[in-house]
């Protein structure tokens, strides 16, 4: 236990492992996200969504990815591990891009075109709604701009990962749905060609958000003398 606690530093730059403030913020945000996803898993789904279950929703998949990154962040700050910090930096970029597209698509439709994002039978309490559709992206961006060096993922890598995740989600829906199922989001209940256009647009939104966040971080955050790739344990 003492060894773990010693991983927390009293004197540090804010963008390295052992940062107690990042640890505490991740702990608080993770608690909120975890509470939200557990509440969602207990919500009754309409008949046309029951076969595929809660695992079909990109929101839930993204929330689980966010919780995993937050957990990794807590561990790397407790241990002071640069190896885990580098891994967290890489995975953080993926989780943030996923959560960004969830928020960008969900909230405009939720506020102005509810029928396109939620079925008539669906009801999500406001606290739960915020916990899974807003808090995750806020928590990741807060950590990124206040406590992290810029993402180490390159632009070509980001585009490749984005495209791969988009295709995997398409295949995942094919796998979990049956003939009686509808798509988890009503706006996807269109022809296959229209759905391909939507998925293509999602690739552009996710990749675009990555480029914007990476560039904005380099402009507004203090530069760091050494890259995290050169750091030793």
N, C-alpha and C positions, 0 to 999 in steps of 0.2 A: 504493500500500500504506500509506504514511504517513497519507494522508487517511482511509483506512478505520480504521486503528488509533486515530486521533485521535477517532473517534466514541465510543470507550470512555472513560468518565469515571472519574476517581479520586475525585471528590466528587459525589455525586448522592443524590437520594431514591431509594428502592428501586423506585419505581413509575413509571419513565420510561425512555425509550430510552437506550442507552449503559451499561446496568447489566451489568457484567462477570460478576456472580454468576448472573444470569438467563441470560446467554449460555452460560456453562459448564454450567449444569444442563440447559439445553435441548440442548446438544451431546451430553452424556452420555446423556440419555434418548432422544434421537433415534437415537443409535447402537444402543441396545438394541432400540428399536422396529423400526428398519430391519433389523437382524439377524433379528428374529423374523418379520417379514413375508417376507423372502427365504427363510427356512427353510420357512415354510408353503407358499410357492409351489412348493416341490420335493416336497411330500408327495403321495403317490399317492391319488387320489380313487376311491371305489367307483364301479362302472359307472353307477349311476343318477344320479350327480352330475357325471360327466365332461363331458357336453355343455355344461352351463352353466359349468363350470370354477370356478376359485378366485374369479372376479369376482362370483359370486352371493352370497358370504358378507358379511353386514353387518359382521362382525368385521374383515374385510380392508378393506372400504370405509372404515370408521371409522379403522383404523390408518393408511391412506394420508392421510386428512384430518388426523389428528394429526401425522404427519410433515411435511405441508405447513405446518401452523401452526408447528411447531417450527423449520422452515427459515426461515419468514418472521420469526420471533422472532430468530433468530440474525442475519439480515441487518439487521433494524431496530436491533439493539443495536450491530452493527459500524458502521453508518452514522449512528446517532443520529437517524434519520428519524422525526419525529412522524407523518407521513402513513402510513408503514408500521406504526407503533405503533397508530394508530387502526384500520387495517385488521385488524391482528392481534387487537385487542381484540374486534372484531365476529366474526371467523371463529372465534376461540377459544371463544366461547359456543356455537357450533354444534357444534364438534368435541367439547367437553366433554360436552354433552348426549347426543351419539351414544355416546361411550365410556361414559358413566354407565349408559345403558340396556343396553349390551352386558354390562357387568360385573354389573349387578343381575339380569339374566335368566340369564346364563351360569353364574355360580358356584354359586348354589343348585341349579340343575339338574345341573351337573357333579359336585357333591359328593353329592347325594342321589337324583337321578333321571337318571343318565347316559344312559339309553336315550332320553330325550326331547330331548337336545341333541346327541348323537353317535351315528352309526350304528355297528353292531357291527364293521364293517370299518375304522372310523376309529381312528387312534392318533396322538396329539400328544405329543411329549416334554415333560416338565414345564417345562424351561427355555423352550421355544418357547411353551408354553401361557401361562406367566406374562408373556412378552414381548409377547404380542398381546392378552391378556385382562385384564391387571392393570396392567402398567407404563404403558400409555398414559393411563388415567384418573388414575393416581397422579401422573404427570408434569404433566398439565394442571392438576389441582387444586393441586399444589405451586406451580406458577408463578402461578396465580390468587391464592392467598392470601398468598404471600410477595412477589411482584414485580409485580403488576398492580393498576391501579385497577379499580373495579367495571365490569362490562360495561355498555356504552352501549346495547345492544339494549333496546328498550322491551318491555313485557309483551305488547301486541298484536302487535308484530313477531315476538316469540318464538313465540307461538301459531300465527301464520300460517306461519312458517318450518317449525315442527315438523310441522304438518299437511301442508305441501307435500312435505317430505322423506319422510314416511310414504307418501304417495300415489306419489311417484316410485319408492320402493323396491318397492312393489307392482307398478307397471308395469315396472320393471326386471326383476323375476323373470319376469313374463309374457314379456318380450322374450328373455331368455337361455335359458329352459327350452324343451324340446320335449316331445312326447307321452310319451316314455319316461322323462322326468326326474322325480325326486322333489324336494321342497323341501329347501333346504340344511340346515334344522334339522327333525328328526323331529316336533317338536310342531306344525309347520305343516302336516303331512300330515293334514289334517282337511277337513271340508266347507268350502265357500267362506264360508258364513255364520259358522261358527266362526272361520275365519281373519280375517274382517272384525272380529269381536269382539276377537281378539288384537291386530290392528293398531290398533284403537281404543284398547285398553288401553296400547299402546306410546306413543301420542300423549300420553296422560295422564301416563305415567311420565316421559317426556322433558320435557314442559312443567312437571310438578311439580318435577323435579330442577332445572330452570332457576330456578324461583321460590325454591326453598330455598337454592340456592347464592348467588343474587343477594342475598337477604335476609341470609343468614349472613355474607357478605362485608362488608356494610354495618355489621354489628354487631361483628365481631371484628377488622376491619382498621382501621388509623388513617385518619381522614378526610383527604382531599387538598384543599388550598385552591382549586385551579383544576381544572376538568374538562379532560380531554384534548382536547375539541373546541375549546377556546380557545387551545391551544398553537400556536405558530408554529415553523417550521423554524429 
